[in-house]
Amino acid sequence: MTENLFGGTLARISRATDEAGLPPFAARQVAEWIYGKGAVSFDAMTNIPRAARAFLSERYTIDVRPPVKCSESADGTKKYLFGARKGGFVEAAWIPDKDRSTLCLSVQVGCKMGCLFCMTGKQGFQGHLSAGEILNQFASLPERAKLTNIVFMGMGEPMDNIDNVLDSLEVLCEDYGYGWSPTRITVSTIGVIPGMRTFLERSKCHLAVSLHTPFAEERRRLMPIENVYPLADVLDELRGSPALRGQRRVSFEYILFDGVNDTPRHAEELARILAGIRCRVNLIPFHPIPGTPLAPSPRVVMERFEALLRAHDIITTIRHSRGQDIEAACGLLSTKELMKMRDEG
């Protein structure tokens, strides 16, 4: 069985070119063909000897696959559905907004974390995406040339698939790959401390922590991860991280649920626990999903919450709700397709 070399770091590609008997500099040549020139066949690599190309073709593929489905919103947002290697589907969303164009990509098929407000978790965990499958969502995006930002905020928990996430970030940022600035990439977590620590040590990309309530018992009901990595420990880890000393800022994602976590008491406690952390808070409207008792907070409540945080000198932004007419909540489209596949099977 051939191995997919797309998604390989320079070190991985070097092992393949070494096997083919090529000199050390050939690894960079092959990487530039794959990432810089978009080659999907070793035969296209005209500066690589024919015998080495044949050797590589026998043992490796360059597997880049287009999306299997696209849904487009009235606001211009597009959600792409990709087939996954081990079955199932993952989603990537392209979000255009004036002079900004963002790709939200996935890192797992399903998710282990079971957050009450997330449709992906209701699928259960089906598998990690490889670095190649993560990058495929970027490389196969029809709007790729327009992109200004990438966020790892789709299906799955990035810090639970940290090795493949880090490999994909290396390819995105290094000059042998796509040459993106790490300041244009944000990776989210609900607070998986070991992976978060590794990420902060090994990547210069931005970190976003999903917080959603400052109270432990309440967070435990919304996010079972609180039983394993309490928010207090997550914040202590951030305060003590050498990687966050200086100018690097962390952001906190906070979905507002009507009557649950949107009171002045929540805002005051949030300001208290974030004191001393160089950060930004993003307030996010809730996209309702089937089978949850949660509902979105009214706009006026979100604005009051924003004002209270700003009064404590916390940089706070209310995010716009996008793509509500195309099953924008993460996991809805893939769940629908998965159920359809099961019904047909």
C-alpha positions in Angstrom: 0.0 0.0 0.0 1.4 3.4 -1.0 1.8 6.2 1.6 0.4 9.7 0.9 3.4 12.1 0.9 1.1 15.1 0.7 1.1 16.6 4.2 4.6 15.4 4.9 7.0 17.8 6.6 10.5 18.3 5.0 11.9 15.7 7.4 9.3 13.1 6.2 10.0 14.0 2.6 13.7 13.7 3.2 13.3 10.1 4.4 11.5 9.3 1.1 14.1 11.0 -1.1 16.9 9.3 0.9 15.2 5.9 0.2 15.2 6.9 -3.5 19.0 7.5 -3.4 18.7 11.3 -4.0 21.0 13.9 -2.5 19.8 15.9 0.6 18.7 19.0 -1.4 16.2 16.9 -3.4 13.8 16.8 -0.4 13.2 20.5 -0.8 12.8 20.2 -4.5 10.1 17.6 -4.0 8.4 19.7 -1.3 8.3 22.7 -3.6 6.8 20.6 -6.3 4.1 19.3 -4.0 3.3 22.5 -2.1 4.6 25.4 -4.2 3.6 24.0 -7.7 0.7 21.8 -6.7 2.1 18.7 -8.4 -0.1 15.6 -7.9 2.3 13.2 -9.7 6.0 12.5 -9.3 6.2 12.3 -13.1 5.7 16.1 -13.1 8.9 16.7 -11.2 11.2 17.3 -14.1 14.3 18.2 -12.1 14.2 14.8 -10.3 15.9 11.8 -12.1 13.5 9.5 -13.9 14.6 6.4 -11.9 14.0 8.2 -8.6 10.6 9.4 -9.8 9.7 5.8 -10.7 10.9 4.6 -7.2 8.8 7.3 -5.5 5.7 6.5 -7.6 5.8 2.9 -6.6 5.9 3.7 -2.9 4.1 7.0 -2.5 1.2 9.0 -3.7 0.4 12.7 -3.7 -3.3 12.5 -2.7 -5.2 15.8 -2.9 -8.9 15.4 -3.1 -11.6 18.0 -4.0 -14.7 18.5 -1.7 -17.6 16.2 -2.3 -20.2 18.8 -1.6 -20.6 22.6 -1.2 -23.3 24.6 0.5 -23.4 28.4 -0.1 -25.1 30.9 2.2 -26.9 34.1 1.2 -24.1 36.0 3.1 -21.4 34.4 0.9 -20.2 31.8 3.4 -19.5 28.4 1.9 -19.3 25.1 3.7 -17.3 22.3 2.0 -17.7 18.7 2.9 -14.7 16.4 2.5 -14.6 12.6 2.6 -12.2 11.2 5.3 -9.7 8.4 4.8 -11.3 6.1 7.4 -14.9 6.9 6.4 -17.1 9.7 7.5 -16.9 13.3 6.6 -15.3 16.5 7.7 -16.3 20.1 7.1 -14.4 23.3 6.2 -16.0 26.7 6.0 -14.9 29.6 3.9 -16.0 32.9 5.4 -15.5 36.1 3.3 -15.8 39.4 5.1 -14.9 42.7 3.4 -11.0 42.6 3.1 -10.8 39.4 5.2 -11.2 35.9 4.0 -11.0 33.0 6.5 -10.9 29.3 6.2 -12.2 27.3 9.2 -10.9 23.7 9.0 -11.3 20.5 10.9 -8.8 18.2 12.6 -10.8 15.1 13.5 -13.7 13.0 12.3 -16.2 13.5 15.1 -14.9 14.5 18.5 -14.4 12.9 22.0 -15.1 15.9 24.0 -18.9 15.9 24.2 -19.6 19.6 24.7 -23.4 20.2 25.2 -23.5 22.9 22.5 -21.6 21.1 19.7 -23.1 18.9 17.0 -19.7 17.3 16.2 -19.5 15.7 19.6 -22.9 14.0 19.1 -21.3 12.0 16.2 -18.8 10.4 18.6 -15.1 10.1 17.8 -14.3 8.3 14.6 -10.6 9.2 14.1 -7.8 11.7 13.8 -7.2 13.4 10.5 -3.7 13.1 9.1 -1.6 16.2 8.4 -2.4 15.6 4.7 -6.2 15.4 5.4 -6.0 18.7 7.4 -4.0 20.4 4.7 -6.3 19.0 1.9 -9.0 21.3 3.2 -6.7 24.2 2.5 -5.1 23.0 -0.8 -8.4 22.0 -2.3 -10.3 25.1 -1.4 -11.5 26.8 -4.6 -11.1 30.2 -2.9 -7.6 29.5 -1.6 -6.0 32.4 -3.5 -8.3 34.8 -1.6 -7.5 33.6 1.9 -6.1 36.0 4.5 -6.6 33.8 7.6 -6.9 30.2 8.8 -8.5 29.0 12.0 -8.4 25.5 13.3 -11.9 25.7 14.8 -13.9 23.2 12.8 -14.6 19.6 13.8 -12.5 18.0 16.5 -10.1 19.1 19.2 -6.7 20.3 17.8 -4.8 19.5 21.0 -6.1 16.0 21.0 -4.4 15.5 17.6 -1.4 17.6 18.3 1.2 15.8 16.2 -0.7 16.0 13.0 -1.8 19.6 13.7 1.8 20.6 14.3 2.9 18.9 11.1 0.2 20.7 9.2 1.2 24.0 10.7 4.8 23.5 9.8 3.9 22.9 6.1 1.6 25.9 6.1 4.3 28.2 7.6 7.7 27.1 6.4 9.1 28.4 3.1 9.4 24.8 1.6 5.6 24.6 2.1 3.0 27.4 1.7 5.0 30.2 3.5 2.2 31.6 5.6 2.9 33.9 8.5 1.9 32.1 11.8 0.3 35.4 12.9 -2.5 34.7 10.3 -3.3 31.3 11.8 -5.3 30.6 15.0 -5.6 27.2 16.7 -8.3 26.5 19.2 -8.6 24.3 22.2 -11.2 23.6 25.0 -8.2 23.3 27.3 -6.4 20.0 26.7 -3.3 21.1 28.7 -0.6 18.7 27.5 -1.3 19.4 23.8 -1.7 23.1 24.5 1.7 23.2 26.2 3.3 21.4 23.3 1.6 23.8 20.9 2.8 26.9 22.7 6.4 25.5 22.8 6.6 24.5 19.2 4.4 26.9 17.2 4.2 30.6 16.9 0.6 30.5 15.7 -2.1 32.2 17.8 -4.0 30.2 20.5 -7.7 30.5 21.2 -9.2 28.9 24.3 -12.9 28.0 24.4 -14.1 29.2 27.8 -17.9 29.7 27.7 -18.4 30.2 31.4 -16.1 31.3 34.3 -17.8 29.0 36.8 -16.4 25.5 37.2 -19.7 23.7 38.0 -21.5 25.4 35.2 -18.6 24.7 32.8 -18.6 21.0 33.8 -22.2 20.8 32.6 -21.4 22.5 29.3 -18.0 20.9 28.8 -17.1 17.6 30.4 -13.4 18.4 29.8 -13.7 20.5 33.0 -13.5 17.1 34.9 -10.1 16.4 33.4 -8.5 19.8 32.9 -10.2 22.4 35.1 -10.3 25.9 33.7 -8.3 27.2 36.7 -5.5 24.8 35.7 -5.7 26.0 32.1 -5.4 29.6 33.1 -2.5 28.8 35.4 -0.8 27.1 32.5 -1.2 30.1 30.3 0.1 32.5 33.0 3.2 30.4 33.5 3.9 29.8 29.8 7.2 31.3 28.6 5.7 31.4 25.1 3.1 34.0 26.2 5.6 36.4 27.8 6.0 39.4 25.6 3.8 40.4 22.8 2.0 37.1 22.1 -1.7 37.3 23.0 -4.2 34.5 23.6 -7.9 34.8 22.8 -10.8 33.4 24.6 -13.9 32.2 22.8 -17.1 32.7 24.7 -20.4 31.5 23.2 -23.3 33.3 24.9 -26.4 31.1 25.8 -29.6 32.8 26.8 -30.0 32.9 30.6 -27.1 30.4 31.2 -23.8 32.3 31.0 -24.7 35.8 29.8 -25.4 37.7 33.1 -23.5 40.6 34.6 -22.3 38.1 37.3 -20.7 36.0 34.6 -19.0 39.1 33.0 -17.6 40.3 36.3 -16.2 36.8 37.2 -14.8 36.4 33.7 -13.0 39.7 34.1 -11.6 38.6 37.5 -10.2 35.2 36.4 -8.6 36.7 33.2 -6.8 39.5 35.1 -3.1 39.5 34.3 -3.4 37.5 31.1 -2.7 39.4 27.9 -5.8 38.5 26.0 -8.8 39.2 23.8 -12.4 37.9 24.4 -14.5 37.0 21.4 -18.2 36.8 22.1 -19.9 34.4 19.8 -23.6 34.0 18.9 -24.9 30.5 19.4 -26.0 28.5 16.3 -28.8 26.3 17.7 -28.4 22.5 17.1 -30.9 19.7 17.4 -31.4 18.1 20.8 -30.0 20.9 23.1 -31.8 23.0 25.6 -29.5 26.0 24.8 -30.7 29.1 23.0 -28.8 32.1 21.7 -28.6 35.3 23.8 -30.4 38.4 22.5 -28.1 41.0 20.8 -28.8 43.5 23.5 -27.6 41.1 26.2 -24.4 40.4 24.2 -23.7 44.1 23.9 -24.2 44.6 27.7 -21.8 41.7 28.3 -19.3 43.3 26.0 -19.6 46.6 27.7 -18.9 45.1 31.1 -15.8 43.4 30.0 -14.5 46.5 28.3 -15.1 48.4 31.5 -12.4 46.1 33.0 -10.0 47.0 30.1 -10.5 43.6 28.4 -10.4 43.8 24.6 -13.7 42.4 23.6 -15.4 41.8 20.2 -18.8 40.4 19.3 -18.4 38.1 16.3 -20.9 38.2 13.5 -23.1 35.2 12.9 -22.5 33.8 9.5 -24.0 31.1 7.3 -27.1 30.3 9.4 -29.0 29.2 6.3 -26.4 26.4 5.4 -26.2 24.4 8.6 -23.4 26.6 9.8 -23.1 25.1 13.3 -20.0 22.9 13.2 -20.9 19.2 12.6 -24.4 19.7 11.2 -23.6 19.1 7.5 -21.4 16.1 8.1 -23.8 14.6 10.6 -26.6 14.9 8.0 -24.4 13.3 5.3 -23.3 10.5 7.7 -26.9 9.7 8.6 -27.8 9.7 4.9 -24.9 7.3 4.1 -26.0 5.0 7.0 -29.6 5.0 5.8 -28.5 4.1 2.2 -26.2 1.4 3.5 
